[in-house]
Amino acid sequence: ASYLKSKGFVYFSLSDALREEATKRGLEHTRDNLIELGNELRKNFGPEYLAQQINNKIKQQLENYNKKNTIKKINNLNNEKINNNENIVVDSIRSPFEAKELMKNKNFTLIGVDAPIELRFERLRARNRVGDAKTVEQLEQQEQRENLNNASNQQLDETFKLSEKVIINDGTLEELHKKVDGFLKEIKN
């Protein structure tokens, strides 16, 4: 997502929506707190709730983009082509209901990004967020809790199955960027 953002994509994160709510409630932004809060919100407002919040932000972003480009078109003396679509990337999609809600957007493509658990653990340790697993075993346990087959819970595996494309992120950042660039070329054709 950060790489696509550097390429001009507008970035949204379902986790950011959770962090905003956690901040409002005075909760620390630990993984466990965010998971519990996400489960509560999905239970109280529906399993697609977080994606609906992001879809509202996307809709507002596109409305602002279209207004801005309408003014550009009116003022454009060189008759340059102006792209009518704004590229948007959304991360932290952890429920098939959230994925299906986001799939309502025109030209939405769900991409799964995966890596071996040992490598994910090393990257998690380097990130060093509060509440991150301290061992590979703890990470495995967290992921098991994130795969409960319940509409109000995260369902990582079921969400991953909906992906149109899977990118294996088992190398350097540069290698990942090349894979992403290759995928972007594929979908443009």
C-alpha positions as CSV (number, residue, x, y, z in Angstrom):
1,A,0.0,0.0,0.0
2,S,2.8,2.4,0.8
3,Y,4.4,1.7,-2.6
4,L,1.2,2.4,-4.4
5,K,0.7,5.5,-2.4
6,S,4.1,6.7,-3.6
7,K,2.9,6.1,-7.1
8,G,0.0,8.6,-6.6
9,F,-2.7,6.2,-5.2
10,V,-5.0,7.5,-2.5
11,Y,-4.6,5.3,0.6
12,F,-7.3,4.1,2.9
13,S,-7.0,1.4,5.7
14,L,-9.7,-0.4,7.5
15,S,-7.2,-0.5,10.4
16,D,-7.1,3.3,10.4
17,A,-10.9,3.3,10.8
18,L,-10.4,1.1,13.8
19,R,-7.6,3.2,15.2
20,E,-9.9,6.3,14.9
21,E,-12.6,4.6,16.9
22,A,-10.1,3.3,19.5
23,T,-8.8,6.8,19.9
24,K,-12.3,8.2,20.5
25,R,-12.8,5.5,23.2
26,G,-9.4,6.1,24.8
27,L,-8.2,2.6,23.9
28,E,-4.5,1.8,23.4
29,H,-3.9,0.7,19.8
30,T,-2.7,-2.8,20.5
31,R,-3.5,-5.7,18.1
32,D,-5.8,-7.4,20.7
33,N,-7.7,-4.1,21.4
34,L,-8.2,-3.4,17.7
35,I,-9.3,-7.0,17.0
36,E,-11.8,-6.9,19.8
37,L,-13.1,-3.5,18.8
38,G,-13.4,-4.6,15.1
39,N,-15.3,-7.7,16.2
40,E,-17.6,-5.5,18.4
41,L,-18.3,-3.0,15.6
42,R,-19.0,-5.9,13.1
43,K,-21.3,-7.5,15.7
44,N,-23.2,-4.3,16.4
45,F,-23.4,-2.7,13.0
46,G,-22.9,-5.6,10.5
47,P,-19.9,-7.6,9.3
48,E,-19.3,-5.1,6.4
49,Y,-19.3,-2.0,8.7
50,L,-15.7,-1.0,8.5
51,A,-15.7,-1.4,4.7
52,Q,-18.8,0.8,4.6
53,Q,-16.9,3.5,6.5
54,I,-14.1,3.3,3.9
55,N,-16.6,3.3,1.0
56,N,-18.0,6.5,2.4
57,K,-14.5,8.0,2.4
58,I,-13.9,6.7,-1.1
59,K,-17.1,8.2,-2.4
60,Q,-16.2,11.6,-0.9
61,Q,-12.7,11.4,-2.3
62,L,-14.0,10.6,-5.8
63,E,-16.6,13.4,-5.6
64,N,-13.8,15.9,-4.6
65,Y,-11.6,14.5,-7.4
66,N,-14.3,14.8,-10.0
67,K,-15.2,18.4,-8.9
68,K,-11.5,19.4,-9.1
69,N,-11.1,17.8,-12.5
70,T,-14.2,19.4,-13.9
71,I,-12.6,22.8,-13.1
72,K,-9.4,21.6,-14.7
73,K,-11.3,20.6,-17.8
74,I,-13.0,23.9,-18.0
75,N,-9.7,25.8,-17.5
76,N,-7.6,23.5,-19.6
77,L,-6.5,25.4,-22.7
78,N,-4.1,22.7,-24.0
79,N,-6.8,20.1,-24.3
80,E,-4.7,17.6,-22.4
81,K,-6.3,14.2,-21.5
82,I,-7.4,14.1,-17.9
83,N,-7.9,10.7,-16.2
84,N,-11.4,10.5,-14.9
85,N,-10.5,7.7,-12.4
86,E,-8.6,8.2,-9.2
87,N,-6.5,5.2,-8.2
88,I,-7.2,4.1,-4.7
89,V,-5.6,1.4,-2.5
90,V,-7.2,-0.1,0.6
91,D,-5.4,-2.3,3.0
92,S,-6.2,-4.3,6.2
93,I,-9.2,-6.1,4.7
94,R,-9.7,-9.0,7.1
95,S,-13.3,-10.2,6.5
96,P,-15.0,-11.6,3.4
97,F,-17.9,-9.3,4.2
98,E,-15.6,-6.3,4.1
99,A,-14.0,-7.5,0.8
100,K,-17.5,-8.0,-0.8
101,E,-18.5,-4.5,0.3
102,L,-15.4,-3.0,-1.3
103,M,-16.0,-5.1,-4.4
104,K,-19.1,-3.0,-5.0
105,N,-16.7,-0.3,-6.2
106,K,-16.3,-0.2,-10.0
107,N,-13.0,-1.8,-11.1
108,F,-12.1,-3.0,-7.6
109,T,-9.5,-5.8,-7.5
110,L,-8.8,-7.7,-4.4
111,I,-5.1,-8.7,-4.2
112,G,-3.8,-11.0,-1.5
113,V,-0.3,-10.5,-0.3
114,D,1.3,-13.4,1.5
115,A,4.7,-14.4,2.9
116,P,5.9,-17.3,5.0
117,I,5.0,-16.9,8.7
118,E,8.7,-16.8,9.8
119,L,9.3,-13.9,7.5
120,R,6.1,-12.2,8.5
121,F,7.2,-12.5,12.1
122,E,10.6,-11.0,11.4
123,R,8.9,-8.0,9.7
124,L,6.5,-7.7,12.6
125,R,9.4,-7.6,15.0
126,A,11.1,-4.9,13.0
127,R,7.9,-2.9,12.9
128,N,7.7,-3.1,16.7
129,R,4.1,-2.1,17.4
130,V,2.5,-2.4,20.8
131,G,0.8,-5.8,21.2
132,D,2.7,-7.5,18.4
133,A,3.6,-11.2,18.9
134,K,7.0,-11.9,20.6
135,T,7.4,-15.4,19.1
136,V,6.3,-17.2,16.0
137,E,4.1,-19.4,18.1
138,Q,2.3,-16.3,19.5
139,L,1.8,-15.0,15.9
140,E,0.3,-18.4,14.9
141,Q,-2.1,-18.2,17.9
142,Q,-3.1,-14.6,16.9
143,E,-3.8,-15.7,13.4
144,Q,-5.9,-18.7,14.6
145,R,-8.0,-16.2,16.6
146,E,-8.3,-14.1,13.5
147,N,-9.8,-17.0,11.5
148,L,-12.9,-17.8,13.5
149,N,-15.8,-18.7,11.2
150,N,-18.2,-16.1,12.6
151,A,-19.5,-13.1,10.7
152,S,-18.6,-10.6,13.4
153,N,-15.0,-11.9,13.6
154,Q,-12.0,-11.5,11.2
155,Q,-11.8,-14.4,8.8
156,L,-8.4,-14.0,7.1
157,D,-8.3,-17.3,5.2
158,E,-11.8,-16.8,3.8
159,T,-11.0,-13.2,2.8
160,F,-7.8,-14.4,1.1
161,K,-9.8,-16.9,-0.9
162,L,-11.6,-14.0,-2.6
163,S,-8.4,-12.5,-4.0
164,E,-8.2,-12.2,-7.7
165,K,-4.4,-12.3,-7.5
166,V,-1.9,-13.4,-4.9
167,I,1.5,-11.8,-4.7
168,I,4.1,-13.7,-2.7
169,N,6.2,-11.2,-0.7
170,D,9.1,-13.3,0.2
171,G,12.0,-11.1,-1.0
172,T,13.2,-7.6,-0.8
173,L,11.0,-4.5,-1.1
174,E,12.4,-3.9,-4.6
175,E,11.3,-7.4,-5.6
176,L,7.9,-6.7,-4.2
177,H,7.7,-3.4,-6.1
178,K,8.5,-5.2,-9.3
179,K,5.7,-7.8,-8.7
180,V,3.3,-4.9,-8.0
181,D,4.4,-3.1,-11.1
182,G,3.9,-6.3,-13.1
183,F,0.4,-6.7,-11.8
184,L,-0.5,-3.1,-12.6
185,K,0.6,-3.6,-16.2
186,E,-1.6,-6.8,-16.3
187,I,-4.7,-5.0,-15.2
188,K,-4.2,-2.1,-17.5
189,N,-4.2,-4.5,-20.5
